Amino acid sequence: MAEIKVLSSTAMKPTLDAVSAEFERASGQTVTFDFAPSVQIARRVAAGEASDVIIATSQGIDDLMALQKVIAGTRADIASSVIGLAVRKGAPKPDISTLEGFRRAMLATKSIAMSHPINGGPSGAHLAGVFERLGIAEALKPKLTFGPGGPAGLIGNFVRTGQVETGLQQIPELMAVSNIDVVGPLPEEIQLVTVFSVGLSAAAERVDAGKALIAFLKTPAVAAVIQGKGMSLPARR
């Protein structure tokens, strides 16, 4: 039996890992996932890479629809996520509940890992802008380590192994790593809410199976898992 090929943002990996077996059992289909930052997924699909289902940021899916790479009418918003800060388990937790508290924490920490501002997920580009806005970009440059993206680039791994003191990434990606403490989300004034959407690829070979998977990802059972993995449910459109 042919497999349903899914290209997905890494932020959705904890949820998809938890629910894929149930979909396969109920549908009799087999699903394979290729996880990468949303920016990379959008570029790969735009360049012609084939898949059946695509999960990326809502803007990424909209852009791919405009390029006729995602079939109009199949798009669905399934989750939203915010950026959080993590430290090694048991380490002191900085107070980042205010803008000034976050600024102080960034200046006080010895080292920071985050997604790459250009080739990484949406959090990297956003944080680069935040650092500029707070006037600390130059001071933080020597402290920064950028993850390579994808499952191997989970920022929590840099924190867990002691390579850095502080990690910044989407909260579900931080929660996917053991032996770290997620301190909390960034202050509202500098927070980024990223909505993740799913759509059927225009190059899909398993059209009916792909549609079935999209329908499954919109079910209440999957919604409960999404919320348990550190994400929220967006307003569906």
C-alpha positions in Angstrom: 0.0 0.0 0.0 1.3 3.5 -0.9 2.1 5.8 1.9 0.6 9.2 2.6 3.6 11.6 2.5 3.3 14.6 4.9 5.7 17.6 5.0 5.2 19.2 8.4 6.6 22.0 10.5 8.7 20.7 13.4 6.4 22.4 15.9 3.7 19.9 15.1 5.9 16.9 15.6 4.9 16.2 19.2 1.2 16.1 18.3 1.6 14.1 15.1 3.8 11.5 16.8 1.0 11.1 19.4 -1.9 10.7 17.0 -0.5 9.1 13.8 -0.8 5.6 15.0 -4.5 6.1 15.8 -5.1 7.4 12.3 -3.3 4.5 10.7 -5.2 2.0 12.8 -8.6 3.5 12.0 -8.0 4.2 8.3 -5.7 1.4 7.3 -3.4 3.9 5.8 0.3 4.4 6.4 1.7 7.9 7.0 5.3 9.1 6.7 6.4 12.4 8.0 9.2 14.7 7.0 9.7 17.5 9.6 11.4 20.8 8.9 11.0 24.5 9.8 8.0 26.0 8.0 10.2 28.4 6.0 12.1 25.4 4.5 8.9 23.5 3.8 7.4 26.4 1.9 10.6 26.7 -0.2 10.8 23.0 -0.9 7.2 22.8 -2.0 7.5 26.0 -4.1 10.5 24.5 -5.8 8.5 21.4 -6.8 8.9 18.8 -4.1 6.0 16.4 -4.1 3.9 15.4 -1.1 0.3 14.6 -0.3 -0.3 16.8 2.8 1.5 20.0 3.9 1.5 21.5 7.4 3.1 24.9 7.7 2.4 28.3 9.1 -0.9 29.8 7.9 1.0 32.4 5.9 3.1 29.6 4.3 0.0 27.7 3.3 -1.6 30.8 1.9 1.5 31.6 -0.1 1.6 28.0 -1.5 -2.1 28.3 -2.4 -1.3 31.5 -4.3 1.4 29.5 -6.2 -1.2 26.7 -6.8 0.9 24.3 -4.8 -1.9 23.7 -2.2 -5.4 23.0 -3.4 -7.8 25.9 -2.5 -10.6 24.8 -0.2 -8.5 22.2 1.6 -6.8 24.6 4.0 -7.6 24.3 7.7 -6.1 26.0 10.8 -5.3 23.3 13.3 -3.1 24.8 16.0 -1.4 27.9 17.3 1.8 28.3 19.3 3.8 31.0 21.2 7.4 31.4 21.9 8.8 30.4 25.3 12.0 30.4 27.3 13.6 27.4 28.8 16.5 26.7 31.2 18.2 23.5 32.3 16.2 21.5 34.8 16.7 22.8 38.3 18.5 26.0 37.1 17.3 29.4 38.4 14.3 30.6 36.5 14.4 34.3 35.4 11.4 36.5 35.7 10.2 37.1 32.2 6.7 38.2 33.0 7.5 41.8 32.0 9.3 43.4 29.0 12.0 44.7 31.3 12.3 41.4 33.0 12.9 39.6 29.7 15.4 42.3 28.6 17.3 41.8 31.9 17.3 38.0 31.5 18.7 38.2 28.0 21.5 40.5 29.1 22.3 38.4 32.2 22.4 35.0 30.6 25.8 33.7 29.4 24.4 32.0 26.3 21.3 31.6 24.2 20.1 29.1 21.6 17.3 29.9 19.2 16.1 29.2 15.6 18.0 30.8 12.8 16.5 34.2 11.8 16.7 33.4 8.1 16.5 29.7 7.5 14.8 28.6 10.7 11.2 28.7 12.0 9.2 31.9 12.5 10.5 32.4 16.1 14.0 33.1 14.9 13.2 36.0 12.6 10.8 37.4 15.2 13.3 37.3 18.0 15.9 39.0 15.9 13.5 41.9 15.5 12.7 41.9 19.2 16.4 42.1 20.2 16.7 45.1 17.8 13.6 46.7 19.3 14.9 46.3 22.8 18.3 47.7 21.9 20.2 44.6 22.9 21.0 43.0 19.5 24.7 43.9 19.5 25.2 42.8 23.1 23.6 39.4 22.4 25.4 38.6 19.2 28.4 36.8 21.0 25.9 34.8 23.1 23.8 33.3 20.3 23.8 29.8 19.0 21.4 28.9 16.1 19.8 25.5 15.8 20.0 23.7 12.4 16.2 23.3 12.2 14.1 20.1 12.1 13.9 17.5 14.9 17.7 17.5 15.3 17.6 21.2 15.9 15.3 21.3 18.9 16.6 24.2 21.0 15.9 22.3 24.2 18.7 19.9 23.4 21.2 22.7 23.5 19.8 23.6 27.0 19.6 20.0 28.3 23.2 19.2 27.4 24.5 22.5 28.9 25.7 24.0 25.6 23.7 27.1 26.5 22.0 28.5 29.6 18.9 29.8 27.9 16.7 28.5 25.0 14.1 30.3 23.0 11.7 28.5 20.7 8.0 27.6 20.2 6.7 26.1 23.4 5.7 22.7 22.0 9.2 22.3 20.7 10.7 23.1 24.1 8.2 20.7 25.8 9.4 17.9 23.5 12.8 17.8 25.3 13.2 16.2 28.7 15.3 17.5 31.6 14.7 21.2 30.9 12.3 23.6 32.5 10.0 25.8 30.4 9.9 29.0 32.3 7.0 30.4 30.4 6.0 32.4 27.4 7.5 35.8 26.3 5.7 38.9 27.5 2.6 39.8 25.4 4.2 43.0 24.0 6.9 41.0 22.2 5.1 37.7 21.7 4.5 36.0 18.4 1.4 33.8 17.9 2.0 31.4 15.0 -0.9 29.6 13.5 -0.3 26.3 11.8 -2.4 25.1 8.9 -2.8 22.0 6.9 -3.6 21.7 3.2 -3.7 19.1 0.4 -0.8 19.3 -2.0 -1.6 20.0 -5.6 0.9 17.3 -6.4 -0.8 14.7 -4.1 -1.0 11.2 -5.4 -3.1 9.9 -2.5 -5.9 12.5 -2.7 -8.7 10.7 -0.8 -6.3 9.5 1.8 -4.8 13.0 2.2 -8.3 14.4 2.6 -9.0 11.8 5.3 -5.9 12.7 7.2 -6.8 16.4 7.1 -10.3 15.6 8.4 -8.8 13.5 11.2 -6.5 16.4 12.2 -9.6 18.6 12.7 -11.3 16.2 15.2 -11.9 16.9 18.9 -9.6 14.0 19.8 -6.7 15.6 18.0 -7.6 19.0 19.4 -7.2 17.6 22.9 -3.7 16.3 22.1 -2.7 19.6 20.5 -3.6 21.4 23.7 -1.8 18.9 25.8 1.4 19.5 23.8 1.7 23.1 24.6 -0.4 24.6 21.8 -3.8 26.3 21.5 -6.7 25.9 19.1 -7.0 28.8 16.6 -10.2 30.2 15.4 -11.0 28.0 12.4 -11.7 29.6 9.1 
